[in-house]
Each structure stands twice: as C-alpha cells, then as structure tokens.
Amino acid sequence: MNAPLCAVGSVNHVGVAVRDIEATLRLYQALFDSPETRILEPDFLPLRAAIIVQGETHIELLEPTDPDSDLARFIAKRGEGLHHLALNVDDVDAKVEQLKALGVEMIDQTPRQGMTGRIAFIRPSETYGALIELVQPFAEG
C-alpha cells in the first residue's frame, strides 16, 4: 500500500516580481489601501522584498539586486508581474521526497531557508507553467 501524500494547505503568499519595490508599494497603497510595509534585504537571497499583509492574504513583492539572478532573468524575459504561488505544507522535507518519488522534477532537491519558512520550488514545467513554492512556515513564538 502506498503511503498517504503529505497534505498541502492554504495559500501562504503570492509572489510578484518588480523592478522598483518602492514604487510598487506606493501603487499598492494607493490602489488597495495596503498597509505600511517594511522592505527586507535578506543576506541569503539576491533580492529586496516586502511582504504585504493585505487582509488575510500575503503578497510578496520581490525586486532583484543581482542582474544575473533567476529573478532578474525572469523579469527580463517575462516582465514584471505574477512570479509564483506559495502553498503551506506541514512537512516540506516529506513533501519534496514524496514528489520526487512520484517523478516530479524539483528546482530544490532539498528544502532551504526562505524569508517566512523552509521552502522548495517545483519546476514550472511540472505544473503547466506555474512556479509553485512549498512553504513550511517558521514556528511562531
């Protein structure tokens, strides 16, 4: 008998690739009454980010800081806009192993640190062109 699949939960956030994070924040604040949001510059990623808590939804704005990064190449090829959909999982390690056992191609062979938890990306070719991020959120407290 096959082991049950690890459940995927709710949407964690929607990622949006942008060239100018300050301008995008001002636009979101004007259009959607988005709250003031701090711009983060994680030392482990080549980007600047703002996580907007828009009601019950989180929107992650991402601006590349390295012109050779995957995010910068994404913007150069496709332009600004929707970059990825992030989904919550209880155990990202187990989920990655299950997906690999099913033959699903992963960008991240093992989970890594993200801004809001441990993460792993599925190759867009596996999900009809959608970049899906699996997130095991950091424990609160």
DAWO-V642091 format. One record per pair of residues at least 12 apart in sequence whose ideal C-beta (glycine too) atoms are under 10 Angstrom apart, sorted by the first residue. I is the first residue (numbers start at 1). J is the second residue. D is the distance in whole Angstrom. If there is no record, write none. Layout:
i = (I:I)
j = (J:J)
d = (D:D)
This chain:
i = (2:2:2:3:3:3:4:5:5:5:5:5:6:6:6:6:6:6:6:6:6:6:6:6:7:7:7:7:7:8:8:8:8:8:8:8:9:9:9:9:9:9:10:10:10:11:11:11:11:11:11:11:11:12:12:12:12:12:12:12:12:12:12:12:12:12:12:12:12:13:13:13:13:13:13:13:13:13:13:13:13:13:13:13:13:13:14:14:14:14:14:14:14:14:14:14:14:14:15:15:15:15:15:15:15:15:15:15:15:15:15:15:15:16:16:16:16:16:16:16:16:16:16:16:16:16:17:17:17:17:17:17:17:17:17:17:17:17:17:17:17:17:17:17:18:18:18:18:18:18:18:18:18:18:18:18:19:19:19:19:19:19:20:20:20:20:21:21:21:21:21:21:21:21:21:21:21:22:22:22:22:22:23:24:24:24:24:24:24:24:25:25:25:25:25:25:28:28:28:28:28:29:32:32:32:32:33:34:34:34:34:34:34:34:35:35:35:35:36:36:37:37:37:37:37:37:37:37:38:38:39:39:39:40:40:41:41:42:42:42:44:44:44:44:45:45:45:45:45:45:45:45:45:45:46:46:46:46:46:46:46:46:46:47:47:47:47:47:47:47:47:47:47:47:48:48:48:48:48:49:49:49:49:49:50:50:51:51:58:58:60:60:60:60:60:60:60:61:61:62:62:62:62:62:62:63:63:64:70:70:70:70:71:74:82:82:83:83:84:84:84:84:84:84:84:85:85:85:85:85:86:86:86:86:86:86:86:86:86:86:86:87:87:87:87:87:88:88:88:88:88:88:89:89:89:89:89:89:89:89:89:90:90:91:91:91:91:92:92:92:92:92:92:92:92:92:92:92:92:92:92:93:93:93:93:93:94:94:95:95:95:95:95:96:96:96:96:96:96:96:96:96:96:97:99:99:99:99:102:103:104:104:104:104:105:105:105:105:105:106:106:106:106:106:106:107:107:107:107:107:107:107:107:107:108:108:108:108:108:108:111:111:111:113:114:114:114:114:114:114:115:115:116:116:116:116:117:117:117:117:117:117:117:118:118:118:118:118:119:119:119:119:119:120:120:120:120:120:121:121:122)
j = (98:101:102:94:98:101:98:94:95:98:99:102:89:90:91:92:93:94:95:96:97:98:99:134:88:89:90:91:95:87:88:89:90:95:132:134:87:88:89:90:135:137:56:87:88:56:57:58:85:86:87:88:135:58:60:85:86:87:88:89:114:116:117:119:133:134:135:136:137:51:52:53:54:57:58:59:60:84:85:86:87:88:115:116:133:135:52:54:57:58:59:60:61:82:83:84:85:86:49:51:58:59:60:61:62:71:82:83:84:85:86:131:133:28:50:52:59:60:61:62:63:80:81:82:83:84:47:60:61:62:63:64:70:71:72:74:75:78:79:80:81:82:83:84:48:49:50:61:62:63:64:71:75:80:81:83:63:64:72:75:79:80:48:61:63:80:37:39:40:47:48:49:50:61:62:63:64:39:48:50:61:63:63:50:52:59:61:62:63:80:37:38:39:50:52:61:50:52:54:59:61:52:52:54:55:59:54:50:52:53:54:55:59:61:52:53:54:55:50:52:49:50:51:52:53:54:59:61:50:51:51:61:63:60:115:63:65:113:114:115:112:113:114:115:62:64:65:66:69:71:112:113:114:115:64:65:66:67:68:69:70:71:72:61:62:63:64:65:66:69:70:71:72:115:61:62:63:64:65:61:62:63:115:116:62:63:115:116:86:116:83:84:86:114:115:116:133:80:83:74:75:80:83:84:115:75:80:76:83:107:121:131:83:131:130:131:131:133:121:122:124:130:131:132:133:127:130:131:132:133:114:116:117:119:121:131:132:133:134:135:137:122:132:133:134:135:116:117:134:135:136:137:111:117:118:119:120:134:135:136:137:136:137:111:118:134:136:108:110:111:112:114:117:118:119:120:133:134:135:136:137:110:111:118:120:136:111:136:111:120:122:134:136:108:109:110:111:118:119:120:121:122:134:110:120:122:126:134:126:126:122:123:126:127:122:123:124:125:126:120:121:122:123:126:134:120:121:122:123:124:126:131:132:133:120:121:122:123:133:134:134:135:136:138:133:134:135:136:137:138:135:138:135:136:137:138:133:134:135:136:137:138:139:134:135:136:137:138:133:134:135:136:137:132:133:134:135:136:133:134:134)
d = (10:9:10:9:8:9:9:9:8:6:9:9:6:7:6:9:9:5:4:9:9:6:9:9:9:7:7:9:9:5:7:6:9:7:9:7:7:4:7:7:9:10:9:7:5:10:8:8:7:7:6:7:10:7:9:9:4:6:5:9:10:7:8:9:8:9:4:9:7:7:9:10:10:8:4:7:5:9:8:5:9:10:9:7:8:8:10:10:7:7:6:7:10:7:8:8:6:7:9:10:10:8:5:8:6:9:8:4:4:7:7:8:7:9:10:9:6:7:5:7:10:8:7:6:6:9:9:10:8:5:8:8:10:6:9:6:5:8:8:6:7:8:4:9:9:10:9:5:7:5:9:10:8:5:9:9:7:8:9:6:9:6:10:10:7:9:10:6:10:9:5:8:6:5:8:4:10:7:9:9:10:9:10:8:10:10:5:10:8:8:6:10:8:6:8:7:9:6:8:7:8:9:8:6:9:9:9:9:5:9:6:10:8:10:7:6:8:10:10:10:10:5:7:5:8:10:9:8:7:8:10:9:8:10:7:10:7:9:9:6:9:6:9:9:9:10:9:9:9:9:10:9:8:7:6:5:4:9:8:4:9:7:8:10:5:6:5:6:8:7:10:6:9:9:8:8:5:8:6:6:5:7:6:10:9:9:7:7:8:8:8:8:7:10:8:8:9:10:10:9:9:10:6:9:10:9:10:9:10:9:10:10:7:9:9:9:6:9:7:10:9:8:4:7:5:9:6:7:6:7:8:8:9:8:9:9:8:4:8:5:10:10:7:7:6:7:10:8:8:6:8:6:10:9:9:10:9:5:7:6:9:7:10:10:9:10:6:9:9:4:9:10:8:5:7:6:10:5:7:4:10:8:6:8:9:8:10:10:9:8:10:6:8:7:8:7:6:10:10:5:10:9:7:9:9:7:8:8:10:9:6:8:5:9:8:4:10:7:5:6:7:6:7:8:9:8:4:7:6:9:10:8:10:9:4:5:9:10:9:9:8:9:7:9:8:10:7:9:9:9:10:9:6:10:6:7:10:9:5:5:4:5:9:9:7:5:8:8:6:6:5:8:10:9:7:5:9:9:5:8:7)
